Each structure stands twice: as structure tokens, then as C-alpha cells.
């Protein structure tokens, strides 16, 4: 099958540091190629992939200080439209900026929605584009947009060898991701303090969250139990996660998926997560972690996390969250999109 993958340009594929969507796109492309498909990736020029790379800009926009720049994305979408007849299916991972264009393509296409969907502006947008076939990354993600044209849910997956199993925990709790109000690293500090355990925080701070970090979070870091590591990349993630006794995931928002949870499971590390969005779908409560509803519950769960079997965490990852499983499910979705497109009349202006 000839497949086009269209990635956001804020980060490279895979990202050099933080970036969930682009990392998933990287794993998907490589696995599809391994399965024998002809894959073309539209992404930033500093991406590394076994697919054929079409560079839409020289390097990831965030690292150039141009994260919100639309022009490279618009140019990339123009290139996708021009080359559309070369593909059997086009898979978008971009913000719905491509919807007006995708509606006019004769080539079958799908869009995976990677972000939160409870923002007010998205309701009118998806009512207008209720014919756009979209894929969710968890069932919970769909809740705010029940009227969207959902065709599948495909959870994320990782290559089994991307992170190694660590049978014995180290002497610390881990927080990995992004520091922002909805990620609630302050809860992680409170949990660690109550449990009298070390907490290592490996997280980036976006410019939009800098004031929040300086005002609300930095004062919490002035304690011997807490160490702020900063933003880390893939090369450091295995050791950072694998040495933890547990990953703390104290979110305060409808998490669409939470790839860091399955990264922890791949290392054999159980997760203590607040209930929100996908967390009950990803974790098996009492087996691969605990899903909690309050700070008090989180503290108690963290004290009990040593009772969980790290081998079971790794086994759950291998059974449910591999890149091979993800790619196979997407291939089924591609065939579904192709069959569906053949059944539709050709509209005026389609390419």
C-alpha cells in the first residue's frame, strides 16, 4: 500500500526532546515500512525515518523559536495535495487546518486527533466538517465531539526494544512530560513529600507556561526530596523511567492518551494516575498501577505500589501497546477508508 503520513512541523519525527505526536508518527512509519508498505513522510527536514522523507521545512519549528508559524504547514499541505494521486491513502496527524483541503481530495484520507477535544472552538469546526473521517487515540477522547465522524480508536504503541525492562526499582518516584497547570506537577511534589520519597522531575516548560512555572512550581522545588532534571530526550528516558519505583501521572484534565504511561509500563514501572480521560483505559487498576480520584488516594496508592509486579507491567505493554499492533490496526483503518471512498460520489473540484 502507498501511504502518505503528514506530521506536525513543531517537532522533528521523532522529536529530539519532548513530543508525543511526532514520536508516535515515527514509530508508525517505521513499522509500516517493516511490514512492506511504501510510506512517504511529510515532516521537518531533521526527521529520521525509514520512510521516504519529504522535508516541509529545514528543521523542527519549536527548536527554531517558530512554533506557532502557519506558513510551513500551509506549504506542506500544498505539496501533499499536489502529490495526492501518488498515494492509496493519506494519513494526517496535523491540526484540522487541513480539513478544507482534505475534503476536496479524491484520495482516501483519515486524520488521527492527538490532542484534547473539549475546547469551545472545536464544536462548530467539527459540525462544519462532520464528513471528515477521524481516529481517536482513546475512547474517552471522543466525549466532547460525539457528532464527529469517528471511524476507529487506535491506541498508541511503541517498539518493544525502544525501552528495556527494569526488574528492580530505584529509590525515587518519577514525573516525566511537561510542566503546565493541567499536568499538576505540584500534586507529584505533594505525593512524594507525604510519602517521604525522592521525586525526579524531567519535564519541559513551554514559553506559554513559563510564568506559571516561576510563580507556582519553582518554589516547590526548593526541597531535598525534589530534583528538577529538565527536559530529556529518548537517550535518557530508559534509565530515568526504569529506575523509578513508580511514575506519577497526577493530571487534572481529560488526557487524550498519555504516552508516558505506556513508556513506563515498557520499563516495568507501575503508574499512579489521577482519573481523567484515557487513564482507566490504559492502566489496569491494581495490576499495572492505580487510578485514583484524590490526592489522599494517590498518596496511599504510592505507598502500596511496591506490591505490584513489574513483570506484569511489561507483559501488559507487550500485549496491548506495541508499535506492531498499532500499525496493524491502522492498516485495517486504511482499507476501511479506501472502501468507504470508493462508495462515495466524486465531488466537483476533487484532485
Secondary structure, 3 states (H helix, E strand, C coil): CEEEEECCCCCCCCCCCCCHHHHHHHHHHHHHHHCCCEEEEEEECCCCCCCEEEEEECCCCHHHCCCCCCHHHHHHHHHHHHHHHHCCEEEECCCHHHHHHHCCCCCEEEEECCCCCCCHHHHHHHHHCCCCEEEECCCHHHHHHCCCEEEEECCCCECCCCCCCCCCCCCEEEEEEECCCCCCHHHHHHHHHHHCCEEEEEEECCHHHHHHHHHHHHHHHCCCCEEECCCCCHHHHHHHHHCEEEEEECCCCCCCCCHHHHHHHHCCCCEEEECCCCHHHHCCECCCEEEECCHHHHHHHHHHHHHCCHHHHHHHHHHHCEHHHHHHHHHHHHHHHHHHHHCCCCCCCCC
